[in-house]
Amino acid sequence: MSITQERAERIARAHACSGCKEYTWRKVSVKPSSTALRESLLVVWSASMKCGICGNEQELGIDDDGDIVFEG
């Protein structure tokens, strides 16, 4: 069973920024992943986030168990 979009957003917000290691996010957007990501990496949700401290932008891929598959 796949996790909900709300749960995926909570998982993304609980992930530290790769730049400054803080947890303060200015913007978090969680959307269903593309078909290519779903087929190749088994990613269900894609989260785009912007850090509120250093301004770093990063993306997370979250699978149907709630595990982070990639960070970029």
C-alpha positions as CSV (number, residue, x, y, z in Angstrom):
1,M,0.0,0.0,0.0
2,S,1.3,3.4,-1.0
3,I,1.8,6.3,1.4
4,T,-0.4,9.4,1.2
5,Q,0.7,12.7,-0.2
6,E,0.4,14.2,3.3
7,R,2.7,11.5,4.8
8,A,5.2,12.1,1.9
9,E,5.3,15.8,2.8
10,R,6.0,15.0,6.5
11,I,8.8,12.7,5.4
12,A,10.3,15.4,3.2
13,R,10.0,18.1,5.9
14,A,11.8,15.8,8.3
15,H,14.8,15.5,6.0
16,A,17.8,17.9,6.7
17,C,19.0,20.3,4.0
18,S,22.1,18.9,2.2
19,G,23.7,22.3,2.3
20,C,23.4,23.6,5.9
21,K,22.0,20.5,7.7
22,E,19.0,22.6,9.0
23,Y,15.3,21.5,9.0
24,T,13.8,24.9,8.1
25,W,12.1,24.7,4.8
26,R,10.7,27.8,3.1
27,K,8.8,25.8,0.4
28,V,8.0,22.1,0.1
29,S,6.0,20.8,-2.9
30,V,5.1,17.1,-3.1
31,K,3.7,15.7,-6.4
32,P,3.3,12.3,-7.9
33,S,6.5,11.2,-9.6
34,S,6.8,10.9,-13.4
35,T,6.3,7.7,-15.2
36,A,10.0,7.3,-15.9
37,L,11.0,7.7,-12.2
38,R,8.2,5.3,-11.2
39,E,9.4,2.6,-13.6
40,S,13.2,3.0,-13.1
41,L,13.5,3.8,-9.4
42,L,10.1,2.8,-8.1
43,V,9.5,6.4,-6.8
44,V,5.9,7.2,-6.0
45,W,6.3,10.9,-4.8
46,S,8.7,13.6,-5.8
47,A,9.4,16.4,-3.3
48,S,10.9,19.7,-4.4
49,M,12.2,21.8,-1.4
50,K,13.8,25.2,-0.8
51,C,15.8,25.7,2.4
52,G,14.7,28.7,4.5
53,I,18.3,29.2,5.9
54,C,20.7,28.9,3.0
55,G,18.3,28.9,0.0
56,N,19.5,25.5,-1.2
57,E,17.0,23.8,-3.6
58,Q,16.9,20.0,-3.5
59,E,14.6,17.2,-4.7
60,L,13.7,13.9,-3.0
61,G,12.3,10.7,-4.4
62,I,10.1,8.8,-1.9
63,D,8.9,5.2,-2.6
64,D,5.7,3.5,-1.5
65,D,7.1,2.4,1.8
66,G,8.1,6.0,2.8
67,D,11.8,5.5,2.2
68,I,13.9,8.1,0.4
69,V,15.2,6.6,-2.8
70,F,17.3,9.6,-4.0
71,E,18.3,13.1,-3.0
72,G,19.4,15.6,-5.6
